[in-house]
Amino acid sequence: MAFKNNTNTGRVAKMVETFALIQKSAKSNRADADTLGVMMRPLIAALTNAGVMGASVDAPMGQDAPTLTLTAGQRAARHLADRASLRDLTAALLGRLEAHEARLAEGRTGSDDGSR
């Protein structure tokens, strides 16, 4: 094996995740497989020129292709974040930080009075 560590495994996972987003966008825009193929042509050409793609590409035995599995809540949050404005995202983040700060303050107050 040419790679002695798993440095690029995360990068490949990100590429797979990005392609999933492109597929999702294509589906939302009702694009057909040919249109998606045209969109992906530069990447396919780069992989072919690098010798990665020629005929078929099989994953090595005993290894699964890297995937990203999201829970239903994570998918819902991602869906909302994709459509939210920067202002709304900032407000949501600040709200979460304030709530976390309040929980931390309550925890300190509870331990200060010797109730542990």
MONORCOR-V838111 format. One line per field, one symbol per residue. burial: + if it has 9 or more other ideal C-beta (glycine too) atoms within 8 Angstrom, else -. Layout:
# MONORCOR-V838111
burial: ???
This chain:
# MONORCOR-V838111
burial: -----------++--++--+-++--+--------+++-++---+--++--------------------------+--+-----+----+--+-----------------++-----
